[in-house]
Amino acid sequence: MNNPVFQFGEDHSDYPVPVFNEREARAGAGILFFLALIAFMHAWLKGDFGPTQWVIVGFFIDFFIRVLINPRYSPSLILGRLAVKNQIPEYVGAPQKRFAWTIGLALASLMLYLVVFNNVRGPINILTCLLCLMLLFFESAFGICIGCKLYNLVNKERAQLCPGGVCELKDRQAIQMISSIQYVALVIFIVVFGFLVSMIPASTSVYPSMMSDGLKVTPLSQQEIERCKVPEFAKIMKHEEQWKLHNGC
């Protein structure tokens, strides 16, 4: 098999278009989703955008390699291939993947310009991050490539070899059908879950040192002072304030 440096997809004698291993692509999406979620939550909870900038740079390089050089050399896809190397490949068409990953490259480029080069903070960043997370989550968790679905809207030739065979018209099998009883079970779960959650006492994050009786501040007991001593691991992680918050101190 000929594998030049600049190539998109693998040639396979059994298929009319270049292909990818869908299992590898989903694993790569899961890796990127995991890293992006950690960076997003770190920025959201602590206001520190450093990890977000690192992840954005990594995203841009990864998608630049995927789209403009060769997905074979994409770091996330290499790790994905390592993760699923003992699984039977599931071949999917490369053209729609290129379209979807071009969307990813565009989003990464936008975030690189806003967050890394110009240090912009605002709703555009949040919405773009959430969009990236959604696209990665749908592909890694459900095998649904939203960008691949958009491919059919802008191309005359429809996508071939879609994940799960969704491009081919066929009847669902019995194991795929959802019965009315299953829908009822889902509704009952939602109702019962909502009822039980409403019965849980509301937690409080008010520090005991801030509690007062009128204008008089209640002094802390020695036992409470000992309980609220920040452990060493939290200090090492620079997690003192979050530890106090989580422990009601």
Backbone hydrogen bonds in HBPLUS format (Angstrom, degrees):
<---DONOR---> <-ACCEPTOR-->    atom                        ^
c    i                          cat <-CA-CA->   ^        H-A-AA   ^      H-
h    n   atom  resd res      DA  || num        DHA   H-A  angle D-A-AA Bond
n    s   type  num  typ     dist DA aas  dist angle  dist       angle   num
A0007-GLN N   A0069-ILE O   3.27 MM  62  6.73 133.7  2.50 144.2 156.7     1
A0010-GLU N   A0019-VAL O   2.85 MM   9  5.16 172.1  1.85 146.2 148.6     2
A0019-VAL N   A0010-GLU O   2.87 MM   9  5.16 164.6  1.89 139.1 142.3     3
A0015-TYR N   A0012-HIS O   3.14 MM   3  5.68 167.7  2.15 119.8 123.6     4
A0094-ALA N   A0018-PRO O   2.83 MM  76  5.40 153.5  1.90 146.2 139.8     5
A0020-PHE N   A0092-VAL O   2.84 MM  72  5.39 146.1  1.96 147.8 158.4     6
A0092-VAL N   A0020-PHE O   2.93 MM  72  5.39 152.2  2.01 147.6 155.9     7
A0024-GLU N   A0021-ASN O   3.05 MM   3  5.38 123.0  2.38 105.8 119.2     8
A0025-ALA N   A0021-ASN O   3.10 MM   4  6.49 155.6  2.17 150.0 157.4     9
A0022-GLU N   A0090-GLU O   2.69 MM  68  5.36 167.9  1.71 166.1 161.7    10
A0026-ARG N   A0022-GLU O   2.89 MM   4  6.10 160.9  1.93 154.0 158.1    11
A0027-ALA N   A0023-ARG O   3.03 MM   4  6.19 155.8  2.09 141.9 148.7    12
A0028-GLY N   A0024-GLU O   2.94 MM   4  6.17 158.3  1.98 148.3 154.2    13
A0029-ALA N   A0025-ALA O   2.95 MM   4  6.19 153.7  2.02 144.7 151.9    14
A0030-GLY N   A0026-ARG O   2.90 MM   4  6.15 150.9  1.99 145.6 153.6    15
A0031-ILE N   A0027-ALA O   3.02 MM   4  6.32 151.8  2.10 148.4 155.4    16
A0032-LEU N   A0028-GLY O   3.09 MM   4  6.36 164.0  2.12 150.0 153.7    17
A0033-PHE N   A0029-ALA O   2.87 MM   4  6.02 156.0  1.93 147.7 155.0    18
A0034-PHE N   A0030-GLY O   2.99 MM   4  6.13 159.7  2.04 145.3 150.1    19
A0035-LEU N   A0031-ILE O   3.16 MM   4  6.45 166.1  2.18 151.3 154.0    20
A0036-ALA N   A0032-LEU O   2.89 MM   4  6.00 164.1  1.91 152.2 157.3    21
A0037-LEU N   A0033-PHE O   2.86 MM   4  5.94 157.8  1.91 150.9 156.7    22
A0038-ILE N   A0034-PHE O   3.18 MM   4  6.38 161.4  2.21 147.5 151.8    23
A0039-ALA N   A0035-LEU O   3.09 MM   4  6.33 166.1  2.11 150.3 154.0    24
A0040-PHE N   A0036-ALA O   2.88 MM   4  6.00 159.9  1.92 149.1 155.1    25
A0041-MET N   A0037-LEU O   2.95 MM   4  6.07 169.1  1.96 152.9 155.5    26
A0042-HIS N   A0038-ILE O   2.94 MM   4  6.07 152.1  2.02 146.4 154.6    27
A0043-ALA N   A0039-ALA O   3.03 MM   4  6.25 158.2  2.08 147.3 152.5    28
A0044-TRP N   A0040-PHE O   2.86 MM   4  6.05 155.7  1.92 148.1 155.9    29
A0045-LEU N   A0041-MET O   2.84 MM   4  5.84 162.6  1.87 148.2 152.0    30
A0046-LYS N   A0042-HIS O   2.94 MM   4  5.63 154.2  2.01 138.7 146.7    31
A0047-GLY N   A0043-ALA O   2.89 MM   4  4.58 135.8  2.09 117.8 125.7    32
A0053-GLN N   A0049-PHE O   2.99 MM   4  6.25 154.0  2.06 151.6 157.6    33
A0053-GLN N   A0050-GLY O   3.08 MM   3  5.25 118.0  2.48 101.5 116.0    34
A0054-TRP N   A0050-GLY O   3.09 MM   4  6.46 155.1  2.15 152.5 159.9    35
A0055-VAL N   A0051-PRO O   2.95 MM   4  6.19 162.9  1.98 150.8 154.9    36
A0056-ILE N   A0052-THR O   2.93 MM   4  6.13 155.7  1.99 148.3 155.2    37
A0057-VAL N   A0053-GLN O   3.05 MM   4  6.27 161.7  2.09 148.6 152.5    38
A0058-GLY N   A0054-TRP O   3.02 MM   4  6.31 160.8  2.05 148.9 154.4    39
A0059-PHE N   A0055-VAL O   2.76 MM   4  6.00 155.2  1.82 150.8 158.1    40
A0060-PHE N   A0056-ILE O   2.88 MM   4  6.10 166.7  1.90 154.2 157.1    41
A0061-ILE N   A0057-VAL O   3.06 MM   4  6.30 168.3  2.07 153.1 155.7    42
A0062-ASP N   A0058-GLY O   2.93 MM   4  6.04 162.7  1.96 148.1 153.7    43
A0063-PHE N   A0059-PHE O   2.88 MM   4  6.10 171.1  1.89 162.3 163.2    44
A0064-PHE N   A0060-PHE O   2.84 MM   4  5.87 149.5  1.94 146.6 156.1    45
A0065-ILE N   A0061-ILE O   3.01 MM   4  6.20 160.0  2.05 149.1 153.3    46
A0066-ARG N   A0062-ASP O   3.00 MM   4  6.28 158.9  2.05 143.8 150.2    47
A0067-VAL N   A0063-PHE O   2.96 MM   4  6.00 171.5  1.97 150.9 151.9    48
A0068-LEU N   A0064-PHE O   2.93 MM   4  5.65 158.9  1.97 145.8 152.7    49
A0069-ILE N   A0065-ILE O   3.12 MM   4  4.88 144.5  2.25 121.9 128.0    50
A0070-ASN N   A0065-ILE O   2.83 MM   5  5.83 128.0  2.10 144.4 160.4    51
A0073-TYR N   A0070-ASN O   2.96 MM   3  5.88 165.5  1.99 130.7 133.3    52
A0074-SER N   A0071-PRO O   3.06 MM   3  5.06 170.0  2.07 110.6 113.1    53
A0078-ILE N   A0074-SER O   2.88 MM   4  6.11 147.4  1.99 155.7 166.1    54
A0079-LEU N   A0075-PRO O   3.02 MM   4  6.28 162.9  2.05 151.4 155.2    55
A0080-GLY N   A0076-SER O   2.85 MM   4  6.03 147.1  1.96 135.8 146.2    56
A0081-ARG N   A0077-LEU O   2.82 MM   4  5.96 150.7  1.90 139.9 146.9    57
A0082-LEU N   A0078-ILE O   3.02 MM   4  6.35 153.8  2.09 145.7 152.6    58
A0083-ALA N   A0079-LEU O   2.99 MM   4  6.25 149.5  2.08 143.9 152.4    59
A0084-VAL N   A0080-GLY O   3.13 MM   4  6.38 144.3  2.26 147.3 155.3    60
A0087-GLN N   A0084-VAL O   2.97 MM   3  5.37 165.1  1.99 122.7 124.1    61
A0093-GLY N   A0161-LEU O   2.86 MM  68  4.95 146.0  1.98 124.3 131.9    62
A0097-LYS N   A0094-ALA O   2.98 MM   3  5.05 120.2  2.35 101.1 117.3    63
A0098-ARG N   A0094-ALA O   2.95 MM   4  6.24 151.7  2.04 160.6 169.0    64
A0099-PHE N   A0095-PRO O   3.25 MM   4  6.61 155.0  2.32 146.0 151.9    65
A0100-ALA N   A0096-GLN O   3.02 MM   4  6.26 160.8  2.05 144.9 149.9    66
A0101-TRP N   A0097-LYS O   2.80 MM   4  5.97 163.1  1.83 153.2 157.9    67
A0102-THR N   A0098-ARG O   2.89 MM   4  5.98 134.6  2.10 139.1 151.0    68
A0103-ILE N   A0099-PHE O   3.24 MM   4  6.60 146.0  2.37 142.4 150.0    69
A0104-GLY N   A0100-ALA O   3.18 MM   4  6.62 150.8  2.27 139.2 147.3    70
A0105-LEU N   A0101-TRP O   2.88 MM   4  6.17 148.6  1.98 141.0 149.1    71
A0106-ALA N   A0102-THR O   2.92 MM   4  6.18 153.1  1.99 145.1 152.2    72
A0107-LEU N   A0103-ILE O   2.96 MM   4  6.27 160.2  2.00 153.1 157.8    73
A0108-ALA N   A0104-GLY O   2.93 MM   4  6.10 158.7  1.97 146.9 153.3    74
A0109-SER N   A0105-LEU O   2.87 MM   4  6.02 150.9  1.95 144.2 152.2    75
A0110-LEU N   A0106-ALA O   2.99 MM   4  6.23 155.0  2.05 146.2 152.6    76
A0111-MET N   A0107-LEU O   3.01 MM   4  6.27 162.9  2.04 150.7 154.8    77
A0112-LEU N   A0108-ALA O   2.86 MM   4  6.01 148.6  1.96 142.6 152.0    78
A0113-TYR N   A0109-SER O   3.02 MM   4  6.23 157.2  2.07 147.2 152.1    79
A0114-LEU N   A0110-LEU O   2.99 MM   4  6.21 163.5  2.01 151.1 155.7    80
A0115-VAL N   A0111-MET O   2.83 MM   4  5.53 152.0  1.90 142.8 150.5    81
A0117-PHE N   A0112-LEU O   3.04 MM   5  6.39 157.6  2.09 162.6 169.7    82
A0120-VAL N   A0114-LEU O   2.79 MM   6  5.23 178.1  1.79 142.2 142.4    83
A0126-ILE N   A0122-GLY O   3.36 MM   4  6.74 162.4  2.40 149.3 153.8    84
A0127-LEU N   A0123-PRO O   2.88 MM   4  6.02 172.7  1.89 157.7 159.4    85
A0128-THR N   A0124-ILE O   2.95 MM   4  6.03 157.3  2.00 145.6 152.2    86
A0129-CYS N   A0125-ASN O   2.88 MM   4  6.08 161.0  1.91 152.4 157.8    87
A0130-LEU N   A0126-ILE O   2.88 MM   4  6.10 162.1  1.91 152.5 157.7    88
A0131-LEU N   A0127-LEU O   2.90 MM   4  6.07 150.6  1.99 142.6 150.7    89
A0132-CYS N   A0128-THR O   2.98 MM   4  6.24 160.0  2.02 149.3 154.1    90
A0133-LEU N   A0129-CYS O   2.90 MM   4  6.16 163.3  1.93 152.5 157.3    91
A0134-MET N   A0130-LEU O   2.89 MM   4  6.06 154.7  1.95 144.9 151.9    92
A0135-LEU N   A0131-LEU O   2.99 MM   4  6.24 164.6  2.01 153.7 156.8    93
A0136-LEU N   A0132-CYS O   2.98 MM   4  6.18 167.2  2.00 154.9 158.4    94
A0137-PHE N   A0133-LEU O   2.82 MM   4  5.88 157.5  1.87 147.4 154.4    95
A0138-PHE N   A0134-MET O   2.96 MM   4  6.09 169.9  1.97 154.6 156.7    96
A0139-GLU N   A0135-LEU O   3.21 MM   4  6.37 155.1  2.28 141.9 148.4    97
A0140-SER N   A0136-LEU O   2.93 MM   4  6.05 167.1  1.94 152.7 156.7    98
A0141-ALA N   A0137-PHE O   2.79 MM   4  5.64 166.2  1.81 154.3 159.0    99
A0142-PHE N   A0138-PHE O   3.10 MM   4  5.32 145.2  2.23 120.4 131.0   100
A0144-ILE N   A0138-PHE O   3.05 MM   6  5.37 162.4  2.09 134.3 128.9   101
A0143-GLY N   A0139-GLU O   3.08 MM   4  4.43 131.4  2.33 107.9 117.6   102
A0148-CYS N   A0145-CYS O   3.06 MM   3  5.17 122.4  2.41  96.5 111.1   103
A0149-LYS N   A0145-CYS O   3.15 MM   4  6.58 144.0  2.29 145.0 154.9   104
A0149-LYS N   A0146-ILE O   3.07 MM   3  5.10 121.7  2.42  95.2 109.9   105
A0150-LEU N   A0146-ILE O   3.06 MM   4  6.46 150.3  2.15 148.3 156.4   106
A0151-TYR N   A0147-GLY O   3.09 MM   4  6.33 131.7  2.33 135.8 148.6   107
A0153-LEU N   A0150-LEU O   2.92 MM   3  5.25 143.8  2.05 107.9 119.1   108
A0154-VAL N   A0151-TYR O   3.26 MM   3  5.64 148.2  2.36 107.2 115.2   109
A0165-GLY N   A0162-CYS O   2.94 MM   3  5.22 151.6  2.02 136.9 134.4   110
A0168-GLU N   A0165-GLY O   3.26 MM   3  5.77 149.9  2.36 111.1 118.4   111
A0176-GLN N   A0173-GLN O   2.94 MM   3  5.44 154.3  2.00 114.7 123.1   112
A0177-MET N   A0174-ALA O   3.22 MM   3  5.40 154.5  2.29 105.9 113.2   113
A0183-TYR N   A0179-SER O   3.20 MM   4  6.62 152.9  2.28 145.9 153.0   114
A0184-VAL N   A0180-SER O   2.97 MM   4  6.25 156.4  2.03 146.8 153.2   115
A0185-ALA N   A0181-ILE O   2.88 MM   4  6.15 155.5  1.94 147.5 154.2   116
A0186-LEU N   A0182-GLN O   2.98 MM   4  6.24 151.3  2.06 144.7 152.1   117
A0187-VAL N   A0183-TYR O   3.00 MM   4  6.31 158.1  2.05 150.6 156.0   118
A0188-ILE N   A0184-VAL O   2.87 MM   4  6.12 162.7  1.90 154.4 159.2   119
A0189-PHE N   A0185-ALA O   2.98 MM   4  6.17 156.7  2.03 144.2 150.4   120
A0190-ILE N   A0186-LEU O   3.08 MM   4  6.37 159.7  2.12 147.7 152.4   121
A0191-VAL N   A0187-VAL O   2.98 MM   4  6.28 161.1  2.02 154.3 159.0   122
A0192-VAL N   A0188-ILE O   2.87 MM   4  6.03 175.0  1.87 159.6 161.0   123
A0193-PHE N   A0189-PHE O   2.77 MM   4  5.79 162.4  1.80 152.0 158.0   124
A0194-GLY N   A0190-ILE O   2.95 MM   4  6.03 162.4  1.98 143.6 148.7   125
A0195-PHE N   A0191-VAL O   2.95 MM   4  6.19 154.8  2.01 148.1 155.3   126
A0196-LEU N   A0192-VAL O   2.91 MM   4  6.13 167.0  1.93 155.9 158.6   127
A0197-VAL N   A0193-PHE O   2.93 MM   4  6.08 161.4  1.97 153.7 159.0   128
A0198-SER N   A0194-GLY O   3.07 MM   4  6.19 151.4  2.15 140.3 147.7   129
A0199-MET N   A0196-LEU O   3.11 MM   3  5.15 141.0  2.26  97.4 108.7   130
A0200-ILE N   A0197-VAL O   3.17 MM   3  5.40 154.3  2.24 105.6 113.1   131
A0210-MET N   A0207-TYR O   2.92 MM   3  5.37 155.0  1.98 113.6 121.6   132
A0211-MET N   A0208-PRO O   3.16 MM   3  5.21 155.1  2.23 102.4 110.0   133
A0218-THR N   A0211-MET O   3.22 MM   7  6.21 166.3  2.24 146.7 150.9   134
A0213-ASP N   A0216-LYS O   2.88 MM   3  5.29 152.3  1.96 162.3 160.5   135
A0216-LYS N   A0213-ASP O   3.24 MM   3  5.29 156.6  2.29 122.3 119.9   136
A0225-ILE N   A0221-SER O   2.93 MM   4  6.25 153.2  2.00 150.2 158.2   137
A0226-GLU N   A0222-GLN O   2.97 MM   4  6.22 156.7  2.02 147.8 153.3   138
A0227-ARG N   A0223-GLN O   2.93 MM   4  6.16 154.2  2.00 142.4 150.2   139
A0228-CYS N   A0224-GLU O   3.03 MM   4  6.15 143.5  2.17 142.4 150.9   140
A0229-LYS N   A0226-GLU O   3.30 MM   3  5.44 167.3  2.32 108.8 109.9   141
A0235-LYS N   A0231-PRO O   3.27 MM   4  6.66 149.8  2.37 145.1 153.8   142
A0235-LYS N   A0232-GLU O   3.02 MM   3  5.03 117.2  2.43  95.3 111.3   143
A0236-ILE N   A0232-GLU O   2.85 MM   4  6.16 160.1  1.89 158.6 164.1   144
A0237-MET N   A0233-PHE O   3.05 MM   4  6.21 150.6  2.14 138.9 146.5   145
A0239-HIS N   A0234-ALA O   2.67 MM   5  4.81 175.2  1.67 159.6 158.1   146
A0238-LYS N   A0235-LYS O   2.96 MM   3  4.81 152.4  2.03  99.2 107.9   147
A0243-TRP N   A0239-HIS O   2.86 MM   4  5.98 154.8  1.93 153.5 161.3   148
A0244-LYS N   A0240-GLU O   2.94 MM   4  6.25 159.2  1.98 153.6 158.8   149
A0245-LEU N   A0241-GLU O   2.93 MM   4  6.13 155.2  1.99 143.5 150.9   150
A0246-HIS N   A0242-GLN O   2.86 MM   4  6.04 162.7  1.89 151.7 155.7   151
A0247-ASN N   A0243-TRP O   3.00 MM   4  6.10 134.8  2.21 141.2 152.9   152
A0249-CYS N   A0244-LYS O   2.84 MM   5  4.74 174.3  1.85 144.5 145.4   153
A0248-GLY N   A0245-LEU O   3.37 MM   3  5.29 166.8  2.39 101.3 104.7   154
